């Protein structure tokens, strides 16, 4: 009897293990981010995973009581989700690839055992998203900068803000992404979500709890950053919080915020009237182990089939050739020696080709041409990614727009160097013979093509100085493109 009670739980565990194995690249990213003790942004990930497992275990009686049966619609959605994951993986679209993993889990349970069972594991799967390392820090970073600006204006010391830099009379601080408070926000939301689930609170009450902890997490982070700046000012930058670390101090402040949350949360609404053991589970359904086992095997087959088929097809395809020839514009443009020093220092780790050329015409106009190519793109070596940068460290983007020329559309960026000298950069991607200007389109088109072969991926960029005005630079770029400098 006991074995039958846990059989469905075992099938769900088998589905989870199969997904972790098939989606091994995503699993490796999870493990890497959760073990990252340098950035410390997602070190709570292993705890979140453990809580998800406990939540499913806690629902074992409810899982056993649900009517089960394979769902054709869920199988179709599962196949689509796995294919979407594979495209995102091949295209290295990490922000979409990783959240698809818990979605695949829910759809796999629905396909094998039915939507009733899937609804029971929906909260644990959604809770796993607190461990998915795709939460953007930029909005919280911007809020922190504005909040600290206001606080220092009220209390001092006098401070000058330049972007995320804060200059006080005796020192300088940078409110980096690590100062955004993202870790506090994620952990706080996870605590509030778990509190609401354990208390079986209505959704309107849970929303209030999430709003409360979000406000407290923001406030705790602002207090942390403000205190560090004040400590730096009062101790002439000699405070422990400035010289060594303020990480532990931040968690102490956040612990106070959590205490306030637990004091206020019961006042946000009444919990559901339930027995101490939770909602009584309906009588257990008679389980037909063989059909459920066959449903799980079929779901695993649907999960594994697209990646396996893609890998087999790609094994027979050769790697693309890289064209090493540079730009060949028609006269009056001609190649000249590269400048000894340039503010333009693009970064493309692992590129199979990174070529720089310099051209001039008889009127004193010059064009820098950059060509970057990858035979195979991957997470740490691709045209669009965290480690790749077209402008590099020496240039600061000012504005972007689309620019049209005789050779098609380019993306245009107006940039400025450290002396505030302006220039224009035109660029576009070429993937599998198709010109693209949107980064997301480049990644997606590459991922789609990479399902069955190794599509060549290339970036071509042109840069020229805005001497008197950028409209003249724009005409220079159009003339160069019209001469055949870009094909």
LOKE-144405 format. One record per residue (C-alpha): x, y, z. Coordinates in steps of 0.001 Angstrom, whole numbers, padded with zeros to 6 digits, always signed. Last residue first. Example, Ala and Ser with C-alpha at 12.3 -4.5 7.8 and 13.67 -1.06 7.14 Angstrom:
BEGIN
+013670-001060+007140+012300-004500+007800
***
This chain:
BEGIN
+028384+043602-049296+030105+046245-047236+032871+048462-048652+031201+048241-052052+031413+051909-052944+027858+052470-051734+028902+051370-048217+031717+053930-048178+029446+056700-049452+026796+055873-046827+029408+055913-044060+030741+059282-045170+027210+060697-045391+026587+059623-041761+029838+061252-040692+028622+064498-042266+025371+064158-040325+027442+063571-037201+028714+067138-037145+031995+069030-037551+034306+066021-037267+031952+063181-036341+034552+060418-036606+034050+057209-038575+033282+053646-037534+032128+050649-039566+030981+047280-038199+030563+043859-039786+029411+040949-037640+029507+037315-038712+027786+034036-037925+028157+030971-040131+025376+028399-039589+026460+025031-038185+023685+022637-039147+020281+021164-038162+019132+022908-034984+021739+025626-035526+019431+027293-038043+016803+028041-035401+019398+029123-032829+021154+031446-035296+017852+033056-036214+017054+033526-032531+020450+034980-031591+020526+037371-034544+016894+038392-034023+017636+039161-030370+020582+041351-031396+018487+043311-033951+020302+044352-037161+020066+041230-039309+021514+040282-042703+020757+036693-043808+023391+034392-045294+023225+031861-042464+023739+034662-039956+024942+038121-040957+024991+040789-038275+024886+044535-038681+026947+047535-037772+027261+051284-038144+029346+053208-035630+029332+057000-035480+031867+059220-033747+031984+061845-031015+034944+063353-029184+033920+063594-025531+037575+063385-024420+036866+059982-022851+035368+058737-026130+031843+059427-027388+029445+057151-029255+026560+057581-031704+025249+054134-032522+023726+053055-035836+022111+049728-036675+022376+049045-040376+019751+048616-043086+020425+047753-046719+023367+048050-049106+022243+051359-050634+021930+052746-047123+019441+052982-044280+020289+053792-040667+018466+052452-037602+018809+054268-034300+021023+054427-031226+022114+057172-028843+025015+058098-026550+027098+054930-026333+030347+055389-024339+033642+054455-025966+036965+053260-024532+035687+050172-022728+034524+048217-025748+032083+049567-028350+031127+046200-029862+031118+044340-026573+031081+040598-025953+031353+039136-022438+027674+039592-021580+026540+038308-024963+025861+039029-028628+028444+037909-031203+029225+034689-029384+031864+032976-027289+031008+032233-023640+027554+030743-024255+028359+029162-027591+028679+030230-031208+030253+027918-033745+032335+029101-036720+032434+032600-035311+033188+035777-037280+034120+039383-036472+034913+042052-039088+035732+045612-038008+036187+048483-040462+037618+051874-039482+036705+054602-041965+038672+057748-042790+037817+060998-044597+040684+063213-045709+039163+064148-049066+041314+061741-051099+039719+058696-049485+040690+056685-046441+040407+053080-045234+041416+051233-042055+041048+047505-041487+040537+045450-038294+039966+041695-038337+038609+039445-035613+038150+035928-036942+037546+032693-035039+036191+034742-032143+036804+033200-028713+036166+036393-026787+034665+039305-028783+035772+042633-027291+035764+045922-029216+038539+048465-028562+037663+051735-030292+039602+054550-028624+042297+054026-031238+046062+054197-031043+048697+053436-033699+046120+053962-036424+045861+051091-038919+047857+051603-042072+045835+052767-045102+043538+050859-047461+041979+052788-050342+038682+054541-050981+038664+056676-054133+038215+054043-055434+036064+050923-054904+035745+049286-051487+037325+045921-050781+036573+044884-047179+038739+042132-045730+039416+038616-046952+039415+036027-044174+036242+034195-045200+035576+031641-042465+034478+028205-043633+031493+026643-041910+031921+023508-039779+030904+020349-041592+027487+018718-041162+027037+015037-040385+027201+015458-036614+024595+018218-036916+021907+015720-037904+022652+013414-034970+022755+016304-032468+019444+017694-033680+017763+014298-033464+019013+013808-029905+017999+017301-028811+014506+016885-030356+013896+013309-029061+014848+013639-025380+011812+015514-024088+009309+013595-026239+010895+010303-025137+010739+011369-021496+007047+012141-021931+006445+008718-023502+008259+007027-020625+006157+008991-018158+002922+007998-019927+004010+004360-020006+004619+004485-016253+001203+006060-015719-000461+003382-017869+001375+000622-015892+000820+002069-012454-002953+002266-012551-003518+004137-009332-006801+003898-007482-007524+007408-006443-006792+008471-002895-009679+010039-001056-009612+013822-001161-006879+015553+000814-007823+017560+003862-006433+021062+003599-003532+021615+005960-002406+019460+008871-003413+022038+011433-006987+022089+010063-007810+024949+007802-009568+028267+008034-007652+030232+005415-005276+032836+006791-006544+036239+007712-005166+039320+006027-002236+041735+006069-001933+041688+009867-000182+038295+009960+002545+039729+007663+003488+042655+009930+005702+040954+012520+007152+038473+010008+007976+041328+007640+009617+043427+010364+011862+040481+011203+012716+040089+007519+013735+043769+007332+015947+043290+010399+017598+040348+008643+018131+042616+005615+020171+045011+007747+022301+042107+008987+022601+040861+005410+023964+044207+004289+026478+044288+007127+027805+040921+006003+028428+042251+002485+029938+045567+003612+033521+044535+002949+037137+045549+003527+038084+049208+003055+034647+050806+002863+032658+048876+005485+035793+048639+007628+035818+052439+007728+038935+054243+006492+037330+056304+003710+037894+059580+005614+036077+058127+008616+032946+060317+008440+032724+060293+004630+033297+056563+004209+030825+055782+006973+028249+058025+005291+028776+056214+001982+028509+052791+003655+025401+053837+005575+023660+055048+002398+024416+051770+000596+023046+049640+003445+020037+051860+004116+019162+051731+000410+019436+047946+000478+017161+047633+003482+014611+050010+001936+014418+047997-001279+014075+044736+000646+011351+046256+002846+009362+047467-000155+009631+044060-001862+008723+042336+001415+005516+044342+001698+004512+043896-001959+005020+040128-001705+002880+039988+001452+000153+042072-000163+000125+039728-003165-000126+036761-000810-003180+038249+000861-004986+038660-002462-003918+035114-003356-005622+033595-000331-003274+032322+002411-002443+028620+002707-000122+029470+005620+002646+027350+004088+002040+028923+000683+001981+032486+001976+005200+032014+003912+006878+030387+000904+006011+033353-001303+007203+035808+001355+010534+034002+001818+011097+033760-001941+010249+037444-002372+012815+038326+000278+015473+036078-001244+014948+037634-004677+014943+041209-003341+017982+040714-001106+019951+039251-004018+018853+042094-006303+020032+044730-003834+021365+046929-006633+024787+047215-005011+026118+044220-006967+025039+046035-010131+027450+048810-009231+026837+051921-007151+030346+053337-007580+031799+055325-004696+034319+058162-004667+036206+059803-001833+036893+062742+000425+034487+065447-000717+031886+062972-002060+031735+061678-005651+028994+059158-006399+029264+057135-009616+026243+055310-011094+025656+057943-013768+027609+060980-012652+026403+062066-009212+028100+064825-007223+027770+064642-003462+027566+067093-000578+027555+065088+002667+024695+065386+003259+021387+064770+005042+018595+065713+002636+020576+065769-000614+022279+062560+000480+018939+060791+000836+017674+061975-002552+020755+060842-004443+020756+057581-002509+017190+056902-003681+017939+057803-007303+021015+055545-007424+019149+052712-005695+016257+052930-008166+018724+052723-011080+020370+049628-009574+016973+048041-008961+016067+048513-012624+019512+047248-013815+019663+044040-011726+017771+041816-014212+016688+038393-012851+018059+035689-015145+019741+033343-012683+016833+030909-012064+016799+030236-008317+013658+032271-007583+012164+030517-010626+012109+027291-008581+009037+028674-006804+007117+028359-010076+007912+024644-010196+007006+024231-006510+003733+026105-007128+002747+024111-010218+003332+020678-008693-000318+020205-007699-001553+021766-010926+000409+019137-012861-001467+016329-011102-004792+017737-012245-003380+018462-015724-002662+014827-016485-000118+012165-015548+002357+011917-018438+001570+015085-020372+000776+017185-017313+003950+016054-015540+005988+016839-018663+004258+020219-019003+005164+021152-015426+008792+020083-015931+009078+021858-019292+007950+025086-017603+010609+024559-014916+013264+024339-017692+011880+027161-019882+013102+029765-017389+016726+028814-018260+016560+029085-022058+014791+032425-022205+017378+034592-020419+020132+032272-021658+019608+033000-025340+022718+031030-026362+021343+030480-029896+021718+026712-029635+020257+026816-026124+017407+029127-027117+016544+026918-030100+016702+023823-027878+014463+025412-025255+011918+026331-027942+011973+022723-029203+011472+021463-025649+008565+023882-025156+006919+022861-028447+007199+019148-027596+005745+019803-024153+002856+021822-025607+001950+018925-027921+002264+016398-025088+000120+018644-022878-002621+018672-025507-002523+014867-025712-002921+014490-021952-002018+011252-020174-004274+010255-017321-004333+010769-013588-007062+011483-011057-005524+013287-008084-005371+011511-004731-001758+010373-004979-000625+013929-005648-002636+015204-002676-000996+012599-000469+002473+013476-001825+002030+017231-001387+004733+017537+001298+007133+015659-000981+006486+018254-003683+007129+021070-001207+010249+019320+000104+011697+019052-003405+010978+022722-004082+012584+023660-000736+015737+021760-001686+015930+023557-005031+015503+026917-003284+018305+026020-000855+020588+025085-003759+019829+028409-005434+020589+030631-002437+024071+031234-003839+022383+033202-006613+024001+036642-006578+027145+035788-004663+029318+037527-007319+032418+035754-006015+030955+032697-004278+029523+031336-007524+028212+027892-006532+024588+028682-007420+025685+030260-010695+027730+027223-011726+025085+024696-010693+022368+026542-012593+024573+026933-015665+025378+023203-015611+021679+022350-015367+021037+024544-018410+023658+022658-020423+022287+019336-019050+018774+019926-020384+018465+016236-021244+019874+015223-017843+017917+017716-015725+014761+016871-017685+015286+013138-017071+015862+013759-013363+012625+015774-013091+010659+013111-014963+012045+010410-012667+011065+012446-009620+007518+012738-010961+007447+008961-011466+008686+008425-007910+005938+010642-006498+003429+008597-008468+004774+005389-006899+004789+006783-003361+001272+005704-002390+001613+002421-004297+004668+001526-002216+002795+002369+000977+000000+000000+000000
***
